């Protein structure tokens, strides 16, 4: 398969993720959209790594995935804490947490 197929798929995934971050107000959907954007970038790293036959891209994908998993765990813990305090997880309501 040509690498252009992977790049087109990755660009489409990244665009869908970016639209989800910009247009949606639910934090869970925003987190899922961010993960979709991370996976689109990971697909590019793996495609270029396979094309050039080096393992640097695969190693970088491993670190991105572990960082994304930690980010989701912290983000979900924050959402649970905010829901317990405010009884809502709407992103517009979270802007009032300025202190």
Buried (B, 14 or more C-beta within 10 A) or exposed (E): EEEEEBBEBBEEBBEBBBEBBEEBEEBEBBBBBBBBBBBBBBBBBBBBBBEEEEEEBEEBBEEBBEEBEEBBEEBEEEBEEBEEEEEEBEEEEBEEEEE
